[in-house]
Amino acid sequence: MEKRFGLVLVAGLALAGCAGGHTATGPDGINDPYEGFNRHVHGFNKGVDRVLFKARPGHPRTVDNGFTRAVSNAGSNLSLPGKVVNSLLQGRPEPAIKNTFRFAINSTIGLAGLFDPAGKDFALPEQDTDFGETLAVWGMGEGAYVEMPFFGPSTGRDAVGRVVDIAMNPVGQVLEGADATAASATRVAGHVADRKRFGGMIESVLYDSADSYAQSRLLYLQMRRHQLAGKENDDAQAWDPYEDPNAQ
């Protein structure tokens, strides 16, 4: 366990170079100095998606039914302990408490997270966060845009965050053997279910766009910057693509 944690941490530190320091941003608000390499990774990711998930002609792109929602719920439930840790690291006890109660309720009444009574009956929706947000709260800049194999669009800061989230996941630290394997498989299955549930939107970007790389990059940065607005230092505020640069 300690050896695995060490290897993941080393990978995270290697990625940290992408997020450190102030980096140049173009007039479009995008900092993508590795675009050539990123496009190769995007092509790889798109090829994997095409083989595994792309809807065949005549089949619906989106599959949102009881089964996919249940699998998605179970995977999401297992991510809650990590979100609790991140909220505490950010100095935000309220979302940490809410996610703790949500995890307890859905893990028991919700049958290991397959159902969501916490959200439906107890008004406890998931309080989403991650270590990338923790780094933003601590003042780390966004860094350059990167596309990660399998994980997709990211930034230097969020890439580090993904690695640390994997390493410090409390579920992975507590469980061992077959239980740990089952938990990991459930989280992967949850991501697969999410891909099917939001397939229409994802495939519209990947297969209907004139430039799926540029479209994915723009949508990710808009979403992430909006999500983190006000949580970063002054040098990394959210970018509004419709803002008049000459406005005072």
C-alpha positions in Angstrom: 0.0 0.0 0.0 2.8 2.5 1.0 4.8 1.6 -2.1 1.7 2.2 -4.4 1.1 5.5 -2.6 4.7 6.6 -3.1 4.6 5.8 -6.8 1.4 7.8 -7.3 2.8 10.7 -5.3 6.0 10.8 -7.5 3.8 10.9 -10.6 1.8 13.8 -9.1 5.0 15.7 -8.3 6.1 15.2 -11.9 2.8 16.6 -13.2 3.1 19.5 -10.8 5.6 21.2 -13.1 2.6 21.8 -15.5 0.8 23.7 -12.8 3.5 25.7 -11.2 4.1 29.4 -11.7 2.4 32.0 -13.8 1.9 30.9 -17.4 1.1 32.9 -20.5 -2.5 32.9 -21.7 -3.6 33.8 -25.2 -6.2 36.5 -26.1 -8.8 33.8 -26.1 -8.1 33.0 -22.4 -6.6 29.6 -23.2 -3.1 28.5 -22.2 -2.2 25.5 -24.4 1.5 25.4 -25.1 1.3 21.6 -25.5 -1.4 21.6 -28.1 0.4 19.3 -30.6 0.9 16.6 -28.0 -2.6 17.2 -26.5 -4.2 16.6 -29.9 -2.4 13.3 -30.2 -3.7 12.3 -26.8 -7.2 13.5 -27.7 -7.1 11.4 -30.9 -6.2 8.4 -28.7 -9.0 9.1 -26.2 -11.5 9.6 -29.0 -10.4 6.3 -30.6 -10.9 4.5 -27.3 -14.4 6.1 -26.9 -15.3 5.2 -30.5 -14.5 1.5 -29.9 -16.0 1.2 -26.4 -19.0 3.6 -26.4 -19.9 5.3 -29.6 -23.6 4.5 -30.4 -24.1 2.5 -33.6 -26.4 3.9 -36.2 -30.0 3.5 -35.2 -29.1 3.2 -31.5 -29.7 5.9 -28.9 -26.6 7.9 -27.8 -28.0 8.3 -24.3 -29.0 5.3 -22.1 -30.4 6.6 -18.8 -32.5 4.0 -17.1 -32.7 2.4 -13.6 -29.7 0.2 -14.2 -27.3 2.9 -15.4 -28.5 5.3 -12.6 -27.9 2.6 -10.0 -24.4 1.9 -11.2 -23.6 5.6 -11.4 -25.0 6.1 -7.9 -22.8 3.3 -6.5 -19.6 4.7 -8.1 -20.5 8.2 -6.9 -21.1 7.0 -3.4 -17.6 5.6 -3.1 -16.1 8.9 -4.1 -17.7 10.7 -1.1 -15.1 9.9 1.5 -12.5 11.6 -0.7 -14.7 14.6 -1.1 -15.0 14.8 2.7 -11.3 14.9 3.1 -10.9 17.6 0.4 -13.6 19.8 2.0 -11.7 19.6 5.3 -8.5 20.5 3.6 -10.2 23.5 2.1 -11.4 24.6 5.6 -15.1 23.9 4.7 -16.6 21.7 7.4 -20.3 22.1 6.3 -20.0 20.2 2.9 -17.8 17.7 4.7 -20.5 17.0 7.2 -23.2 16.8 4.6 -21.2 14.4 2.5 -20.5 12.3 5.5 -24.2 11.9 6.3 -24.9 11.3 2.7 -22.4 8.5 2.5 -23.7 6.9 5.7 -27.3 7.0 4.5 -26.7 5.8 1.0 -24.3 3.1 2.1 -27.0 1.6 4.4 -30.5 2.6 3.5 -29.4 3.0 -0.2 -28.1 -0.5 -0.4 -24.3 0.2 -0.8 -25.1 3.4 -2.8 -27.3 1.8 -5.5 -30.1 4.2 -4.5 -30.0 7.8 -3.4 -32.4 8.2 -0.4 -30.0 10.9 1.0 -30.8 13.2 -2.0 -34.4 12.3 -2.5 -35.7 11.9 1.1 -33.1 13.8 3.3 -32.3 16.8 1.1 -28.6 15.9 1.1 -27.3 16.3 -2.5 -23.7 15.5 -3.2 -21.3 18.4 -2.4 -18.8 18.0 -5.3 -15.2 18.8 -4.9 -11.7 17.4 -5.6 -8.1 18.0 -4.8 -7.8 20.2 -7.9 -10.2 22.5 -6.1 -8.2 22.2 -2.9 -5.1 23.4 -4.8 -7.1 26.3 -6.1 -8.2 27.3 -2.6 -4.6 27.1 -1.5 -3.7 29.5 -4.3 -2.1 27.3 -7.0 -2.6 28.7 -10.5 -4.5 26.8 -13.2 -1.4 26.0 -15.2 -1.4 24.9 -18.8 -4.2 22.9 -20.5 -3.5 19.2 -20.8 -5.4 16.2 -22.1 -4.8 13.1 -20.1 -5.0 9.6 -21.5 -8.3 8.0 -20.6 -9.2 10.9 -18.2 -9.6 13.5 -20.9 -9.5 17.3 -20.6 -7.7 18.8 -17.6 -5.2 21.5 -16.5 -1.8 21.1 -14.9 -3.4 21.8 -11.5 -6.3 19.4 -12.1 -3.9 16.7 -13.3 -2.0 16.9 -10.1 -5.4 16.8 -8.3 -6.5 13.6 -10.0 -3.3 11.8 -9.1 -3.5 12.9 -5.4 -7.2 12.0 -5.2 -6.3 8.5 -6.3 -3.5 8.2 -3.8 -5.4 9.5 -0.8 -8.8 7.9 -1.5 -9.9 6.8 2.0 -11.8 3.8 0.6 -8.7 2.5 -1.1 -6.7 2.9 2.1 -9.2 1.1 4.3 -10.2 -1.8 2.1 -7.8 -4.6 1.1 -7.8 -7.6 -1.2 -11.0 -8.5 -2.9 -12.9 -5.7 -1.2 -10.5 -3.1 -2.6 -10.8 -4.7 -6.1 -14.6 -4.6 -5.9 -14.6 -1.0 -4.8 -12.3 0.0 -7.7 -14.4 -1.9 -10.2 -17.5 -0.2 -8.9 -16.0 3.2 -9.4 -14.9 2.3 -12.9 -18.4 1.0 -13.7 -19.8 4.2 -12.3 -17.8 6.2 -14.8 -18.9 3.9 -17.6 -22.5 4.4 -16.6 -22.0 8.2 -16.6 -20.7 8.0 -20.1 -23.8 6.2 -21.2 -26.2 8.5 -19.3 -24.7 11.6 -20.8 -23.8 10.0 -24.2 -25.8 12.5 -26.3 -23.9 15.5 -25.0 -20.5 13.7 -25.1 -20.9 12.4 -28.6 -22.2 15.7 -29.9 -18.9 17.2 -28.9 -16.7 14.3 -30.0 -18.3 13.4 -33.3 -20.4 16.3 -34.4 -18.0 19.2 -33.9 -15.8 20.5 -36.7 -12.8 20.4 -34.2 -13.6 18.1 -31.3 -10.3 19.0 -29.5 -11.0 22.7 -29.5 -14.6 22.2 -28.5 -13.7 19.9 -25.6 -11.0 22.2 -24.4 -13.3 25.3 -24.5 -16.2 23.5 -22.7 -13.9 22.1 -20.0 -12.2 25.4 -19.2 -15.5 27.3 -19.2 -17.0 24.7 -16.8 -14.0 24.4 -14.5 -13.4 28.2 -14.3 -17.0 28.8 -13.5 -17.0 26.1 -10.9 -13.9 27.5 -9.2 -14.7 31.2 -9.6 -13.7 33.0 -6.4 -11.8 30.0 -5.0 -8.4 30.8 -6.6 -5.9 33.5 -6.1 -6.2 36.8 -7.9 -4.1 35.7 -10.8 -6.4 32.8 -11.7 -9.9 34.1 -11.7 -12.6 32.6 -13.9 -12.6 33.7 -17.5 -15.8 34.9 -19.1 -15.6 34.3 -22.9 -18.2 37.0 -23.6 -16.6 39.7 -21.4 -15.6 42.9 -23.2 -11.8 43.1 -22.7 -12.0 46.9 -23.0 -14.7 47.3 -20.3 -13.6 49.0 -17.1 
